[in-house]
Amino acid sequence: MPAQSAIRTVIDTNVVFEGLTKQGGACGLIVDAWRAELFRPFVSNALAYEYADVLSRMLSLERWQRIQPVLGKLLEQTEFVVVYFSWRPSSPDPGDEHVIDCAMNAGATVITSNTRDFQTAKQTLGLRVLTPVEFAKQLANF
């Protein structure tokens, strides 16, 4: 793996969804960088299931069938994290708790389009949170 693979990240579902369904933009660059192994992504079982659940519900069956193998390849390039400890509640959105748990257990930075829901974890736990644009700029500097 390239040197940049040392960048430990947890990619929130909103970034994966946008990166796989829209052309261009920071989220698309992040998915491309993920495929090129330019950073080290981590997921928990709950987060991997959420990726598939959201994509399968939000897309037409035909589009989901085209994207499903791409998601599978991304997950093959991902390190799975066992969540041994939970810091709940750390977000006003209960759906983000598993993202926080995954990142804290992996010692990773969360990449999300919705930084607002991660402010408490950022302040109380020291969780590092970046927007897709901030992370894409960081990747470009390597």
C-alpha positions in Angstrom: 0.0 0.0 0.0 1.2 3.5 -0.6 2.4 5.7 2.2 -0.9 7.6 2.4 -2.5 4.3 3.5 -1.5 5.3 7.0 -4.4 7.8 7.1 -6.9 6.0 9.2 -10.5 6.9 8.4 -14.1 5.9 8.9 -16.2 7.1 6.0 -19.8 8.0 6.9 -22.6 6.6 4.9 -23.6 10.0 3.4 -20.1 10.2 1.8 -20.2 6.6 0.5 -23.7 7.2 -1.0 -22.8 10.4 -2.7 -19.4 9.1 -3.9 -21.1 6.1 -5.5 -24.1 7.8 -7.0 -23.0 11.2 -8.2 -20.2 12.1 -10.6 -17.4 14.4 -9.5 -17.1 16.3 -6.2 -15.2 15.5 -3.1 -17.1 12.4 -2.2 -16.4 10.9 -5.7 -12.7 11.7 -5.2 -12.8 9.9 -1.9 -14.3 6.8 -3.3 -11.7 6.9 -6.1 -8.9 7.3 -3.5 -10.4 4.4 -1.5 -10.3 2.2 -4.6 -6.7 3.3 -5.2 -5.8 2.4 -1.6 -4.6 6.0 -0.8 -5.9 5.8 2.7 -6.8 3.2 5.3 -10.6 2.8 5.7 -12.2 1.1 8.7 -15.7 -0.2 9.2 -17.6 -2.1 11.8 -20.2 -4.7 10.9 -23.0 -2.2 11.7 -21.5 0.4 9.4 -21.0 -2.0 6.5 -24.6 -3.1 6.9 -25.7 0.5 6.9 -23.9 1.2 3.6 -25.7 -1.7 1.9 -29.1 -0.9 3.6 -29.1 2.8 2.6 -28.0 2.2 -0.9 -30.4 -0.7 -1.5 -33.4 1.4 -0.1 -32.5 4.7 -1.8 -31.6 3.4 -5.3 -33.7 1.7 -7.9 -33.2 -2.1 -8.0 -31.4 -1.8 -11.3 -29.0 0.9 -10.1 -28.4 -1.0 -6.8 -27.5 -4.1 -8.7 -24.9 -2.1 -10.7 -23.4 -0.5 -7.5 -23.5 -3.5 -5.2 -20.3 -5.1 -6.7 -18.5 -1.8 -6.4 -19.5 -1.6 -2.7 -18.3 -5.2 -2.3 -14.9 -4.3 -3.7 -14.6 -1.3 -1.4 -15.5 -3.4 1.6 -12.8 -5.9 0.6 -10.3 -3.1 0.8 -11.5 -2.1 4.3 -10.3 -3.2 7.7 -13.1 -4.4 9.9 -13.2 -3.2 13.5 -14.7 -5.0 16.4 -16.4 -2.5 18.7 -15.3 -3.4 22.2 -16.4 -0.2 23.8 -19.2 2.3 23.2 -19.3 6.0 24.1 -23.0 6.5 24.0 -24.7 8.9 23.8 -22.2 11.1 21.9 -24.5 12.4 19.1 -27.9 13.9 18.9 -28.6 11.5 16.0 -28.6 7.9 17.4 -27.9 6.7 13.9 -24.4 8.2 14.1 -23.4 6.4 17.3 -22.1 3.4 15.5 -19.9 5.6 13.3 -18.4 7.2 16.5 -17.9 3.8 18.1 -16.2 2.5 15.0 -13.9 5.5 14.7 -13.0 5.5 18.4 -12.2 1.8 18.4 -10.1 2.2 15.2 -8.3 5.4 16.3 -9.6 6.9 13.0 -10.9 10.2 11.7 -14.6 10.4 10.6 -15.2 11.8 7.1 -18.8 13.1 6.9 -20.9 15.7 5.2 -22.8 16.2 8.5 -20.2 17.4 11.0 -22.9 19.0 13.2 -24.0 15.7 14.7 -20.4 14.8 15.6 -19.6 18.0 17.6 -20.2 16.5 21.1 -17.9 13.5 20.3 -15.4 15.9 18.9 -15.4 18.1 22.0 -15.7 15.3 24.7 -13.9 12.4 23.2 -11.4 14.2 21.0 -12.8 12.6 17.8 -11.3 14.0 14.7 -14.0 14.9 12.1 -13.4 16.2 8.5 -15.7 17.1 5.7 -15.2 15.4 2.4 -13.7 18.6 0.9 -11.2 18.9 3.9 -10.2 15.2 3.5 -9.9 15.5 -0.3 -7.5 18.5 0.2 -5.5 16.4 2.8 -5.2 13.6 0.3 -4.1 16.0 -2.4 -1.2 17.2 -0.2 0.4 13.8 0.0 
